[in-house]
Amino acid sequence: MTPKDQNGLFLTFEGIDGSGKSTQCKRLAEALHARGLDTVLTREPGGSAGAEEIRSLVLEGDPDRWSAETELLLFTAARRDHLERLIAPSVADGKVVICDRYADSTRMYQGLSRGDLRATVDQLHALMIGREPDLTILLDMDPAIGLSRAKGRKGHEERFEDMGLELQQKMRAGFLALAEEFSDRFVVINGDQPPENVAQAVLAATLKALAQIDP
């Protein structure tokens, strides 16, 4: 199957901080490219010029910099720009778009873990975004290990990591609940395995989804 004889695929990775999403996104993009598939690797927040500017606003600074409501508006604005300028056009061109986080992260961080805003998240998503992924891969792992990995990066985008282990525990439970709610598009993979094993499972799930697309 090549890009010219199949429709595009919109695939997202989700999971708690430090679960290996960025690493597995890159591995999958390389594996698909080696098979002749045209892939686009992107991330959220970010992925377009405007969305990248918003990224610095929401991921840097004090944990209490923004209220959950303000964060939700910022993330939605970034996602809309990302969808318009990169995701939708790329999928329409028959490409496989691999995105590190998407709306499910907003359902968790702003909709559940920082307040009871899930209904508002879903309303905004329906109004301004209106698109779910074709496939979502959830990398599930122990929150303590994930947080240790995330803090070990020692980067400057640690605002959410600084909220502590309790948030990560809520996030894990919330993501697993989302996987049940949207079971038609979620695949849960054990992120505590060696990276090579995770990559094999991710590739298998992706190839299965691609095989189900009508040419």
N, C-alpha and C positions, 0 to 999 in steps of 0.2 A: 504494500500500500504506500503510495506516495502522495505528497501534498496536492498534486494536480488531479488525483482521482478520488479524493475523499473530502468531506467537509471538515472544517476546523474543529478543534477541541479546546475547551476552556477548563483547565485543571488548577485546583488550588491545594496548597498545603496548610494545615492548621495544627495547633498543638501549643502546649505551654512554652514559656521561654526556656531556651536551652535544649529543646527536644531534637534538634538536628535538622530543622526545616530547611535552612539556607544551604546546608551541605547536600541534602538529598535533592533539592531543586536543581542544583548544578549537576549532580550526577545523572539525574534523569534527562536533563537537556542534552548532555553529552551522549547518552545512550541512544536517544531518539535521533539526534543528528547523525550518529554513526549508521543508523538505519535509513537514512535518506529523508527524514522528516524535517520540515521547516519549523523550527521552534523559536519561541519568543520567551525569554526569561525575564520576569519582572517581580515587583514587590509592592506591598502596601504597609503603611502609607507610602506613597511615592509612585514611581512608574511613568510619570509624565513630568514635564518641567514645573507646572503649577503645583502638582501633588507633592513633588520633592520639597518645595518651599514650605508647604504645610507640615511635612514630616518633621522638620527641625522644631517646629512650634510645639508639637505634641509629644515628641520623644525625648526632648532635652529639658533640663531644669528641675525645679522642685516637684516632688510628687503631688503637691497641692496646688500646682500652678493653675490648673483649670478645673472647673467643676465637670462632673460627668456629662451634664447637658451641653456644655460648651465643647467638650471633646467630641461628642456625637456630631455636632454640626460641622466641626472641622474635618473629621474623618469622612463624613458624607460628601462634603465639598471636594475633598481630595479624590474620593472614589469616583465621583461623577466625571471629573476631568480625566482620570485614568481610563475609565470605561470609554468615553467619547474618543479620546485621542489614540489609544493603543489597543485595548482589549477587543472591543467590537470590530474595528477595522481588520485586525490581525486574524481573528476567527473567520470573518467573512472572506478573507483571502485564502482560507484553507490551512492556516497555520495552527500549531499546537501552542497555546499560551499557558505557561507554567507560572503561577503567581504565588509568591510567599506571603500568605495571609490574604483575607478578603473579608466579606461581610460577616462571616461566622465569628471572627475575632471581635468585631464591633458588638455582635450579639452577646459576647461574653464580657469583654472589658467594660463597656459602657452600659450594656443592657442587663447584666446580672451582677458582676462582681463589684461594681462601684455604685450600685443603686438598683432600684426596681424600674428600669427603663426599657425592658424588653419590648413592650407593646409600642413604645415610641420609636425604638430602633426599627421594628418591622414596618411601621407606618411610613417612616422616612425612606426606608429601603424601597418599599412599593411605589412611593411617589416619585423618587428621584433616581433610583437605580434600576429596579425592575428586572434584574438578571441574576440568576443563580449559576454556579459552576455546573459543568457537565459531570465532573468527578471531583470529589474532595477527599484527600488523603490525610487522615488524622494520625499523627505520630504520637502514640501514647507512652508515657513513662512516669517514673516516680518524681513527684514535684521537687523533692529535696535535691535529687541528682540534677534535675533540669536547672534549678535555680543556681546551684553551685557552678554548673557549666556556664550559665549566662553571666554570672558575676565574674567568672574567671576571664571573660573576654576583656574586661576593664576598658570598655569603650565609653563614649560620651552619651550614648543613647540608652541610658539605664533608668529612665524615670519609672517605668512600670516594674522593673526588677527591684527597685528600691522600696516597693510597697510590701515586700516580704513574702515569706513562705505561705502564710495563710491565704493570700490572694492566689498563689499558684495552685494550692490544693482546691480552692473553689473553682478555679479555671479548669482543672483536669476533670472534675466531676461534671462541670457544665459542658465541656466539649463532648464527653461521652454521652451525655443526655441529648446533645444536638445530633450526634451520630445515630441515635435511635429515632429522633424526630424526623430527620432527613435521610432515612436509611436507603432510599433509592439512589443517592449519589455519594454517600460516605463509605469509605473503606478504612477500617481501623488497623493500624500496623504497630506492632510492639517496637518502640523506639529504644528499648534497653538492649537490643541485640547488637552485635558488631555491625558497623556501618555497611559492610559489604552485604550482609544478609538483609538489612533494611532496604538497600538499593535494589536487590533482586525482587523483593516483594513489591516494592513500588513500581518497578518496571512491568512486572506481571499484571498488576492491576491496571496500569495505563494501557498496555497492549490489548487487554480484554475490552476496555472501554472503546478503544479505537476500532476494534473488530466489529463492534456493534453499531458503528456509524454507517448509514447507508451511503454508497457512493453517489 
